[in-house]
Amino acid sequence: MIVLDAPFLNLPEIPLDQFLPIFLSSSAVLLFGLFYVAIYTLVKMEFLKSIFMPVAYLFWGLQTYCMYYVATALGNDAFTVKALMMAMFGYLVLPHLWYALNLRAEERYEQ
């Protein structure tokens, strides 16, 4: 078992006056991500009208903003913030890729 001593843990201290905003923002990242994927999926499955797709992208934008706020409030370095923003871009693109691959596989299967 590996035991890490205190000098090896490089975790930023969360200021007490920032705890609640950081906690709420990190929780909002999860909720807005859930709403984005749920609305996107329901629109693609045609359970919702396509007019609701901008609402899904609005939730993605809110999720990205909350992620950026959490990253900067924790005092992360520039590389970590850029990596998190790239992950958020991937979270925007991956459902589109997944849907396109499923659609092509279905078309290929039907032939």
C-alpha positions in Angstrom: 0.0 0.0 0.0 1.3 3.4 -0.9 1.1 6.0 1.8 1.5 9.7 0.8 2.8 12.1 3.3 1.6 15.6 3.5 4.4 17.1 1.4 3.4 15.0 -1.6 -0.3 16.1 -1.5 -0.5 19.3 -3.6 -4.1 20.1 -3.1 -5.3 23.7 -2.9 -6.9 25.0 0.2 -10.5 26.0 -0.3 -11.2 29.3 1.5 -14.2 29.0 3.8 -15.9 32.0 2.2 -15.7 30.4 -1.2 -16.8 26.9 -0.2 -20.5 27.4 -0.9 -20.1 29.0 -4.3 -17.6 26.3 -5.3 -19.9 23.5 -4.0 -22.9 24.9 -5.8 -21.0 25.5 -9.1 -19.6 22.0 -9.1 -23.0 20.6 -8.5 -24.4 22.8 -11.3 -21.8 21.3 -13.6 -23.3 17.9 -13.0 -26.9 19.0 -13.3 -26.4 21.2 -16.4 -24.5 18.3 -18.1 -27.4 16.0 -17.3 -29.9 18.4 -18.8 -27.7 19.0 -21.9 -27.5 15.2 -22.7 -31.1 14.5 -21.8 -32.5 17.2 -24.0 -30.1 16.4 -26.8 -31.0 12.7 -26.6 -34.8 13.4 -26.5 -34.6 15.7 -29.5 -32.6 13.2 -31.5 -35.1 10.4 -30.6 -37.8 12.8 -31.7 -39.6 12.8 -28.3 -39.1 16.6 -28.2 -39.3 19.0 -31.1 -36.1 20.3 -32.6 -36.9 23.8 -31.3 -35.6 22.6 -27.9 -32.1 22.0 -29.2 -30.9 25.5 -28.4 -32.0 24.9 -24.8 -29.6 21.9 -24.7 -26.8 24.1 -26.0 -27.7 26.7 -23.4 -27.3 24.1 -20.7 -23.9 23.1 -22.1 -22.9 26.8 -22.0 -23.9 27.1 -18.4 -22.1 23.9 -17.6 -18.9 25.2 -19.2 -19.2 28.5 -17.4 -19.6 26.7 -14.0 -16.7 24.5 -14.8 -14.5 27.5 -15.6 -15.7 29.2 -12.4 -14.8 26.2 -10.3 -11.4 25.8 -12.0 -10.5 29.5 -11.4 -11.9 29.6 -7.9 -9.8 26.7 -6.8 -6.7 28.5 -8.1 -5.7 25.9 -10.7 -2.9 26.7 -13.1 -3.5 27.7 -16.7 -2.8 24.2 -18.1 -5.4 22.6 -15.9 -8.0 25.2 -16.8 -7.2 24.7 -20.5 -7.5 20.9 -20.1 -10.9 21.3 -18.4 -12.1 23.5 -21.2 -10.9 21.0 -23.8 -12.9 18.3 -21.9 -15.9 20.5 -22.0 -15.5 20.9 -25.8 -15.3 17.1 -26.0 -18.5 16.9 -24.0 -20.1 19.1 -26.7 -18.8 17.1 -29.6 -19.0 13.5 -28.4 -22.9 13.2 -28.4 -22.9 14.5 -32.1 -20.2 11.9 -33.0 -22.1 9.1 -31.1 -25.3 10.0 -32.9 -23.7 10.1 -36.3 -22.0 6.8 -35.8 -25.2 5.1 -34.6 -27.1 6.5 -37.6 -24.5 5.2 -40.0 -24.4 1.8 -38.3 -28.2 1.6 -38.5 -28.2 2.6 -42.2 -25.5 0.0 -42.9 -27.4 -2.7 -41.0 -30.7 -2.0 -42.9 -28.9 -2.5 -46.2 
